[in-house]
Amino acid sequence: MPHQKGSVAIELTFVLGALAMCMMFAGDLAAKMTIQGELDNLSYSMVNIVRDRSALYSSPQSKKVREHLLPEDVDQIDRIVKSTLSRQRVGFDESKYALIVEEAHFKKQTKKAEFLHNMPKANYRGNSKLGCKPSDKSEFTALTPYTNKKRYMPMYRVTVCYESPDLFQRFTQSSESPIVIRSSSINVGR
């Protein structure tokens, strides 16, 4: 009987250790899903701002809608995203953040969607070494609508990336590279 007490304590230690690791894994997964939700919300909001910027910023006298993005437009989107992330994420680190704003314009009056020269155009902000890459450009041609004015609509895509804290990897001393969470939203221009 005296040996039983020691074995119960050892078994309890293993069970509590396994339970603690399961709880850490669940907490790490919840943190990653929270970040994913925040990035989804941000990318969707920003692509809508990019799409509606002509309605938001153009003067009533201007008759022509500016479809092409300017570097100032991308800088403004970058400032909004960084400001929002710094409010949402405690300890927001700019070195763990990247933004890609893409635009695609198409040749007029063609039977299939063909890009204009140098399209799609990607504008990068933030940490370029993060490994945040835009999705395949074929999405633009697959999703662009053909209007009754016999032209393909311009398309915009905003991708926001953030390196996730890896509590579970740190605890298990895994040497894997950190996980970069990425969210991308695409929209049609006006």
N, C-alpha and C positions, 0 to 999 in steps of 0.2 A: 503493500500500500504506500509506503513513503515515496516510492519512485513515481507513483501516479501523479503526485502534486507537481513535480518538476515537468513532467510531460504535458500536463494541461497548460502550464504557464508558457511553455515553448510553443504549443499549438496556438494559444491565444495570441502570442506575439506575431506569428505568421498570418493569422486571420486578420488581425488589426492592421498589419502592414499592407496586406492585399486590399483591404477595405479603404485604407488611406490612398493607395495608388488609384483605385477606381474613382474615388471622390476627386482626386486631382485631375484625372483624365476628363471626368464630366465637367469640372470647372473650366478646364482649358478649352474643351469643345464649346461650352456656353459662351466663353469670351470670344472665340473665333466666329461663332454664329452672330453674336452681337455686332462685331465689326463688319461682317458681311452685310447685315441689314442696314447699317449706317452708310456703307459705301454704295449699296444699291439705291438707297434713297437719294444720296448726293449725286450720283451719276445721272439718275433720272431727272432730278431737278435741274442740273446744269445743262443737260442736252436740250431741255425745254427752254431754258434761258437763251441758249445759242440759237435755237430755232426761232424764237420770238424776239430776238434782239432788234430786228428791223421795226417791229411794231412798238417795242419799248423805247427805242432810242432815236428813231427817225423823226425829223421835223415834218409838220403837216405840209410844208411847201415841196418837199422832195417827192417826186413822182416815181422815181426808179428805186426799187428795193435792192439794197446791197446784200448779195448772197455770199460773197467771199468773206472769210474771216480775216481780220487784221491781227497783228501781234498784240495790240492793245486789248482786243476782245479776249484773247487767250489769257493774257496777264490778269484781266479782271476776273475771269472764271477761276484762275489759280488762287487769287486772293480770297475769293468767296469760299472756295473749298478748304483752304488752309484755316481760315477764320472759323468755319463751321467745325472742322475736325478738332481744332484746339479747344473749342467750347465743349464738344462731346467727349473727347478722349482725355482723361487725366494723364498728364505726362506726355502729351503729343510731341513727337520727335520728327522734325522736318526731314531728317536723313532717312527716315523709314517711309517716306511718302513719294508718290509719283503720279503725274497726271498726263494723259494724252488726249488731245482734242483733235479729231479728224474731220475732214470735209471731203466730199466727193461731188464733182460736177460732171455732167455727161454731155456728149455731143448732141446737138439738136437734130431732130428729124432723122433718126436712124431707127432701123427695125429692132435692133437689140441694144441694150444699154452698153455704150462704149464710153470709157473715161476720156475726159479731156486730157491733154498732155499734162504731165506731172501730177496726176490725180491717182488715188486719193492722197491728200496732203495731211501729214501728221505733225502736230505741234506738241513738243515734249516740255514738261516743266517738272521740277523736283529732282529726285535722285535718279539719274540715268543708269546707275549701276545696280539698281534694285531688281532688274530682270522683268520689268513690266512691259510686256509687248502687246501691241494691238492685235485684235482678232484678224482673221483672214479677210482680205479686201473683197473677196467674192460675195460676202454678205451684202455689200452695197449694191452690186448688180442684181442680186437675187431679190432684194427687198424694195428697190426703187419703183415707185408707181409711174405709169405712163399717163399723162394728162390728156384732156380733150383739146389742149392747145398744141398737141403733137410734139411734146417734149418730155424728157425724164426729169423728175424733180431732184433738186440737190439733196444730199443726205449728210447728216452729221452724226458723229459718234463720240461720246465722252467716256473715257476709261479712267477710273480712279483705283490706285493700288496703295496698299499699306501693309507693312511688315508686321505680322502678328507676334505678340509676345508668346514665347514657348515655355510655359511653366512645366509642362509634363516632360518635354525634352531636356530641360535644364535639370530636373530632378533625376531623370534616368541617365543623365550625362551622355545623351546621344550626340553624335558628332554631325548629324544631318544639318544642312543649311536651313536657316529660318524660313518659315512658310510666308509667302507673299499672297495676301488675299486681294483678289481683283474683281472689280465690278464694271461692267460695260453696258451702256445704254445707247440705242440708235434711234434716230428720229428723222422725219422728212422735213425739208425746208418749206418755207411758205411760198 
